[in-house]
């Protein structure tokens, strides 16, 4: 949001095997985008990189109604800290792939910037001042103060690069109950800003599927060993947030940048996703609740992935079992390179959760 994820996209392309270019030059560009704070052109994002590198987080800067992002901090300090933590993780994984251990360790350290803003008292991401104090008069539903196009309720879950650490920090016992409650509340308002016709209708809500910061959250239950809640809520969002009538396409209030809301639907309706955007050293694919009885995906090199769903219906949203090329899959994820070999995924669905499927080995978090 208002920063710069170009380096993350380049790093992800590298991890996907797209390497028909000068890889070392590409890495230097990724590295400079994370570390190069000098002479940044206005509009290029990451204008507050210098202070992030110094403190490990971006401090809150407030200047009345004027929004600021410069070498001293930002009006959107918390959301910038979270995004820089994620992009640092992506750079770390690319460095590791290239055998650059020193850079890997450096960037992994920066990827923990989110921890500096997690308030143990309220278990929320909360902006800090330059001297390390949490800001006063904090309203977790307030947008635009520390959070760009969102609020603390939404952005607290923006640690896609290390869900296990976030779950542990928020409390293993409480994480699922709290997050499930958030989706129950969000459903009452159509998982966004209700029927208000405004691109930012849901930015003060507890969850907002109408904007990018929230789009990964429903997939975090796979990491917290309750994948049936990912299955439930991703299918509910597909069925209720999205529509076919002209005014209800991608929700009512939504901000469809770069087709991300539409692409989320495509992936979720196939029962596939990755919260890290394929930035892992060995990327994975999570499983959700496929909406179609059969889908065919061309993978290139004449390879095809077929997704079949047995016993599927509007009520049968829960995975009972899964096979890949006849082999039983007990996890709610697979490595992407396995799926890219092609073949057939077969989901068997039911109307009640199978609480023993997909729970033993959660998807990898920090690699």
LINSULNOR-V828955 format. One record per residue. N is the residue number from 1. PSI is psi in whole degrees, -180 to 180 (999 if undefined). OMEGA is omega in degrees with one decimal (NA if undefined). BURIAL is 1 if it has 24 or more other ideal C-beta (glycine too) atoms within 12 Angstrom, else 0. Layout:
N|PSI|OMEGA|BURIAL, N|PSI|OMEGA|BURIAL
This chain:
1|100|177.8|1, 2|9|178.4|1, 3|-124|-173.0|1, 4|113|179.0|1, 5|22|-179.2|1, 6|-43|179.3|0, 7|-40|178.3|1, 8|-42|179.6|1, 9|-40|178.3|1, 10|-44|179.7|1, 11|-40|178.2|1, 12|-41|178.2|1, 13|-40|177.7|1, 14|-44|-178.7|1, 15|-23|177.8|1, 16|-1|177.7|1, 17|8|177.1|0, 18|97|-170.5|0, 19|26|-179.7|0, 20|56|-179.7|0, 21|179|178.0|0, 22|96|-173.8|0, 23|-42|-178.9|1, 24|-38|176.3|0, 25|-41|178.0|0, 26|-42|179.2|1, 27|-40|178.6|1, 28|-35|176.6|0, 29|-42|177.1|1, 30|-47|-178.2|1, 31|-45|-178.3|1, 32|-34|178.8|1, 33|-30|179.0|1, 34|-32|-171.5|1, 35|-22|-171.7|1, 36|91|-177.7|0, 37|-17|-176.5|1, 38|139|173.1|0, 39|34|175.5|0, 40|135|179.8|0, 41|140|178.2|0, 42|132|-178.1|0, 43|-7|-179.0|0, 44|-5|-179.6|0, 45|171|178.8|1, 46|38|179.2|1, 47|-16|-179.2|1, 48|22|-177.9|1, 49|-39|-175.7|1, 50|-48|-176.4|1, 51|-29|174.6|1, 52|-44|-180.0|1, 53|-31|-179.3|1, 54|-47|-172.6|0, 55|-18|-174.7|1, 56|-1|174.1|1, 57|164|176.7|1, 58|122|179.2|1, 59|154|179.9|1, 60|130|175.6|1, 61|127|-178.9|1, 62|129|-176.7|1, 63|63|-179.2|0, 64|-130|-179.8|0, 65|1|-179.2|0, 66|132|178.2|0, 67|134|-174.1|1, 68|140|167.8|1, 69|110|-179.1|1, 70|-166|-174.6|1, 71|-9|179.4|1, 72|-18|-178.2|1, 73|-159|-175.7|1, 74|152|171.8|1, 75|-18|179.3|1, 76|46|-169.1|1, 77|-41|-175.4|1, 78|-47|-179.4|1, 79|-35|176.0|1, 80|-42|178.1|1, 81|-44|-179.5|1, 82|-42|-179.5|1, 83|-39|178.6|1, 84|-32|176.4|1, 85|-43|179.7|1, 86|-47|-177.5|1, 87|-29|174.9|1, 88|-39|176.4|1, 89|-45|-180.0|1, 90|-43|177.9|1, 91|-38|179.3|1, 92|-42|-178.4|1, 93|-36|176.9|1, 94|-42|177.8|1, 95|-43|179.6|1, 96|-41|178.9|1, 97|-29|179.9|1, 98|4|177.7|1, 99|16|-178.7|0, 100|86|-174.3|0, 101|-38|-178.4|0, 102|-47|179.0|0, 103|-37|177.7|1, 104|-49|-178.7|1, 105|-40|179.7|0, 106|-49|-177.3|0, 107|-34|176.4|1, 108|-34|175.5|1, 109|-45|177.2|0, 110|-28|-178.2|1, 111|-12|178.0|1, 112|14|-179.4|1, 113|-32|-179.2|1, 114|-31|-178.0|1, 115|-30|-177.5|1, 116|-19|-177.7|1, 117|0|178.8|1, 118|113|-178.1|1, 119|115|-177.8|1, 120|-20|-178.1|0, 121|-42|-178.2|0, 122|-1|179.8|0, 123|40|178.1|1, 124|152|169.5|1, 125|125|-176.3|1, 126|131|-179.6|1, 127|150|176.8|1, 128|157|172.8|1, 129|176|-179.1|1, 130|-28|-178.6|0, 131|8|171.8|0, 132|13|178.3|0, 133|140|174.3|0, 134|142|-177.2|1, 135|152|-179.6|1, 136|166|177.2|0, 137|47|-175.1|0, 138|126|175.8|1, 139|111|-174.8|0, 140|-13|178.2|1, 141|-6|-175.6|1, 142|125|175.4|1, 143|162|173.9|1, 144|-4|173.1|1, 145|94|-176.4|1, 146|-15|-175.4|1, 147|124|-179.2|1, 148|121|178.9|1, 149|39|178.6|1, 150|-171|-179.0|1, 151|-178|-176.3|1, 152|-34|179.4|1, 153|-39|-179.4|1, 154|-48|-171.7|1, 155|-16|178.8|1, 156|-28|-178.7|1, 157|8|-178.3|1, 158|69|171.0|1, 159|60|-173.2|1, 160|-22|-176.6|1, 161|-13|179.7|1, 162|66|-178.4|1, 163|-36|-178.3|1, 164|-41|179.1|1, 165|-40|178.1|1, 166|-45|179.5|1, 167|-44|178.1|1, 168|-39|-178.3|0, 169|-34|-179.9|1, 170|-16|179.1|1, 171|110|-176.8|0, 172|-38|-178.3|0, 173|-31|-174.5|0, 174|-22|-170.7|0, 175|-54|-176.1|1, 176|-43|-179.0|1, 177|-45|-179.5|0, 178|-48|-176.3|1, 179|-38|175.7|1, 180|-39|176.9|1, 181|-38|177.4|0, 182|-44|-179.5|1, 183|-34|175.0|1, 184|-42|176.7|0, 185|-43|-177.4|0, 186|-34|-178.9|1, 187|-31|-179.5|1, 188|-24|179.0|0, 189|29|176.7|1, 190|26|-179.9|1, 191|27|178.2|1, 192|-126|-178.2|1, 193|31|-178.9|1, 194|-139|-178.1|1, 195|18|175.6|0, 196|133|-178.5|0, 197|91|-177.7|0, 198|135|-178.2|0, 199|-28|-178.2|0, 200|29|-173.9|1, 201|-32|-172.7|1, 202|13|-172.5|1, 203|-15|175.5|1, 204|5|-176.1|1, 205|171|179.4|1, 206|-26|175.9|1, 207|144|-177.9|1, 208|97|178.1|1, 209|-7|179.3|1, 210|9|178.0|1, 211|158|-167.8|1, 212|-37|-173.0|1, 213|-21|-176.3|1, 214|-9|-164.5|1, 215|-22|-178.4|1, 216|-13|-165.1|1, 217|-39|-177.6|1, 218|-15|179.6|1, 219|-3|-177.0|1, 220|-20|178.1|1, 221|-25|175.2|1, 222|-34|-179.4|1, 223|-23|-177.1|1, 224|19|172.8|1, 225|28|170.9|1, 226|64|-174.3|1, 227|-21|179.1|1, 228|-24|176.0|1, 229|-33|169.9|1, 230|-44|179.0|1, 231|-46|-178.4|1, 232|-53|-170.0|1, 233|-33|175.9|1, 234|-38|177.6|1, 235|-39|178.4|1, 236|-42|179.1|1, 237|-44|177.4|1, 238|-42|-174.2|1, 239|-29|-170.2|1, 240|-36|179.0|1, 241|-42|-177.8|1, 242|148|179.9|1, 243|180|-177.7|0, 244|-17|178.6|0, 245|155|-170.2|0, 246|-42|-174.9|0, 247|-10|178.4|0, 248|79|177.1|0, 249|-76|172.7|0, 250|76|-176.5|1, 251|-165|175.5|1, 252|-62|172.9|1, 253|117|-176.3|1, 254|162|179.8|1, 255|84|-173.3|1, 256|83|177.9|0, 257|131|174.1|0, 258|23|177.3|0, 259|19|-172.9|0, 260|-37|178.4|1, 261|-41|178.1|1, 262|-41|179.9|0, 263|-32|174.6|0, 264|-44|-179.3|1, 265|-43|-179.8|1, 266|-49|-179.0|0, 267|-47|-177.0|1, 268|-37|-179.9|1, 269|-19|172.0|1, 270|-11|-177.5|1, 271|27|-175.9|1, 272|146|176.3|1, 273|164|168.9|1, 274|118|-176.3|1, 275|-18|-176.6|1, 276|3|178.8|1, 277|34|177.8|1, 278|34|179.4|1, 279|-7|176.7|1, 280|155|174.5|1, 281|-39|171.2|1, 282|95|-172.5|1, 283|153|178.9|1, 284|171|170.8|1, 285|125|176.0|1, 286|157|177.3|1, 287|142|177.5|1, 288|-126|-176.1|1, 289|97|-177.0|1, 290|141|-178.8|1, 291|-16|-173.5|1, 292|150|175.9|1, 293|-32|179.4|0, 294|135|176.1|0, 295|145|-178.3|1, 296|123|-177.5|0, 297|121|175.8|1, 298|123|-174.4|0, 299|-7|-173.0|0, 300|163|-178.9|0, 301|32|178.2|0, 302|17|177.1|0, 303|148|-176.3|0, 304|140|170.7|0, 305|121|177.6|1, 306|131|176.9|1, 307|115|177.6|1, 308|142|-179.1|1, 309|116|-179.5|1, 310|144|176.3|0, 311|35|-177.8|0, 312|144|175.4|1, 313|178|179.4|0, 314|-31|-179.9|0, 315|-30|-176.0|0, 316|77|-174.8|1, 317|-4|-172.8|1, 318|134|179.0|1, 319|126|175.2|1, 320|-37|178.4|1, 321|166|-177.9|1, 322|138|173.0|1, 323|152|174.0|1, 324|114|-175.5|1, 325|41|176.5|0, 326|-8|-179.3|0, 327|132|178.2|0, 328|132|176.4|0, 329|118|-176.8|1, 330|-13|-179.5|0, 331|159|178.1|1, 332|27|-179.8|1, 333|162|171.5|1, 334|157|171.7|1, 335|140|-177.2|1, 336|-37|-177.2|1, 337|-26|175.2|0, 338|-46|179.3|0, 339|-33|-177.1|1, 340|-10|173.2|1, 341|-15|178.9|0, 342|170|179.7|0, 343|-149|-174.0|1, 344|124|170.1|1, 345|127|179.5|1, 346|113|175.7|1, 347|135|169.4|1, 348|125|-170.8|0, 349|163|177.0|1, 350|172|-177.3|1, 351|2|175.4|0, 352|145|-179.7|0, 353|140|167.2|1, 354|97|-171.4|1, 355|-1|176.9|0, 356|-7|-179.3|0, 357|134|172.4|1, 358|14|-173.6|1, 359|-18|-172.2|1, 360|-47|-177.6|0, 361|102|178.4|0, 362|165|177.4|1, 363|149|178.2|1, 364|143|175.4|1, 365|-116|-178.3|1, 366|128|179.2|1, 367|999|NA|1
